[in-house]
C-alpha cells in the first residue's frame, strides 16, 4: 500500500485536500538517498567540511572503545578515565570525499558537547567539552587527503571559563566569540582578549530549571559593526560584542523553549541585495518541561518563527511545518532554500529521550507565501536523532552522520548507535536537470572586500536567466545547530558569452566582514535553481 505523506499545515488544508485523494509514494517525492560509508568507526557528534574536500568527524573521548583503532601503537593515556585508562581507539576521523576513505585522528581531551568554528586561515578551532576538556582549546589545520594532519591541543592558551554546550561565531575581524555554556553565562574570545570572560546577563535571565539556554543560536548580522542576534530559550537580543551591551530586545517567540535540551534549530536566510537585511528562522522544539519530566513520547511541536532581525520594529511571523520535529538540522542550500532534516517527532534531546524518528526531510522555500513554503521530500530509512549532524558538501549533496542516543555505543537497541554515513541529494541534482547544471571553469582563489572579479562558467543548455554566484561558509554542525553557517548571494551582472561555450559573470565581493567574515567559502554558480560543484574561495581584507 502506498505511503501517504501527511500535511497538517494550517491555512493550506483546503488547498491540499484534493491532493490527498491521490496516494503519494516515496519514489514520487523529490530527493534521493545513498549510503556512502557502511562503518565510519565513530558516531559523529560534531561534523565540519574542510576546504580540501575532507570532512572532520568528532565524537567524545569518554565513550569507551569506538570501532576505529588509532593504529601505529598510538594510544591516549588518561588515569582519570573511568572506562579506558589506555585508549587506543579513535574518537575523531577524517573522511575523504574523493575516495570515501576514513583516516583515524587523535584527540587528547574530552570533546563531549563542545563547540567549534573555522578561523579565517581555514583551520578549525574547537573549544571546551566535558571533564578534562572543559577549558581546552584545540586546532585542526586541514591538509591534502594524502597528508597526515591531526588535532593539536594548544598548550599556551586555554579557555578562561570552562565551557560545555557553548556556541562559537566568527566575527568581522576574524576573531571568534564563544558564547555561554552550562552554568557559564559569559562570553569570551579567541584569540583571548584582555578583559577575559565578560558577563552576559541575558543568558542568566533566560535560564530555567532544565537549562534551555544551552547552545544558544548566535547569528552574525550584516549591520554596522556586526552585531549578534542571540537566541536562547524563547527570547532573543541584539548584542553589541564591541561594548558588551544589549542594544535591542526582540519579542519572545511563542511555542516554548527552542534551545538545548528542547531541541529546535535555527538558520539565517541567505543575505542578498544590498546586504542590509537579515532574517532568522527558528523551527521545532520539545514541549516545555519534556526534558525534566523524561516525557519520551511527548509530541514535538512543528511551529516555526521567522523574524527580520535588522528591522526597526521586528516581529515574529509563525507558520507550521508538516511535522512536529525536535533535533532537526537546518542546512543552507546553495539556492537560498533551507533543508530541514534528521530528528524525531517526540521527546527531547538527551540520552534515550527521543522517539518516533522523523524520516521525512523538508525543503523550506523562503520566497513562497506562508502556507506554501514547506515541501515534503523523499524519506530516508536511517533514524538520526540525538547526536546526529547534517552538512552541505561542495557537490551540493547533504552529508548525514551520527546518531547516538545512548551514553555509550550501543548496537542492540530500538535506536542503535549509528556508524553509517549517508548523503541526501536534493531535487536540483536529479538527472532531468543535469543539462542546466553549470560548471565553474575559472574563479579567483582569493578576493578582497569590495573587489570586482570575474567567474567563467559553462552550461550544457544556453543560459536564459541570471546565473547567481552564491557562497556558503563551512559551519561546525552539532546538536541541531550549525555554528557559523551563512549563505551570501553576491552581486552579479548578467552573464556574457565569452567564446568556446563559456560565460563570463562579473561579481562584486561583499564590502565588509559583517556580511562575509574573512575565511574560506564554497562558491556555487546557480543556474535556474541548479548549483554547480563549488570551488573554494577565500575572502580577505
Beta strands, then each sheet from edge to edge (+ up, - down):
strand 1: 32-37
strand 2: 46-49
strand 3: 54-58
strand 4: 76-77
strand 5: 86-87
strand 6: 92-96
strand 7: 102-105
strand 8: 115-118
strand 9: 124-127
strand 10: 137-140
strand 11: 151-153
strand 12: 167-170
strand 13: 176-179
strand 14: 186-190
strand 15: 198-199
strand 16: 217-220
strand 17: 228-232
strand 18: 235-240
strand 19: 245-249
strand 20: 265-268
strand 21: 279-283
strand 22: 303-308
strand 23: 317-320
strand 24: 329-332
strand 25: 338-341
strand 26: 344-347
strand 27: 354-357
strand 28: 362-364
strand 29: 374-376
strand 30: 388-392
strand 31: 398-402
strand 32: 421-425
strand 33: 438-442
strand 34: 446-448
strand 35: 452-459
strand 36: 468-472
strand 37: 476-478
strand 38: 481-483
strand 39: 487-489
strand 40: 491-492
strand 41: 496-497
strand 42: 502-508
strand 43: 519-527
strand 44: 530-531
strand 45: 535-540
sheet 1: 1+ 32- 31+ 30-
sheet 2: 7+ 6- 3+ 2- 37+ 38-
sheet 3: 4+ 5-
sheet 4: 8+ 9- 10+ 11-
sheet 5: 12+ 13- 14+ 15-
sheet 6: 16+ 17- 18+ 19-
sheet 7: 20+ 21- 22+ 23-
sheet 8: 24+ 25- 28+ 29-
sheet 9: 26+ 27-
sheet 10: 33+ 35- 42+ 40-
sheet 11: 33+ 35- 42+ 41-
sheet 12: 34+ 45+ 43- 36+ 39-
sheet 13: 34+ 45+ 43- 44+
end
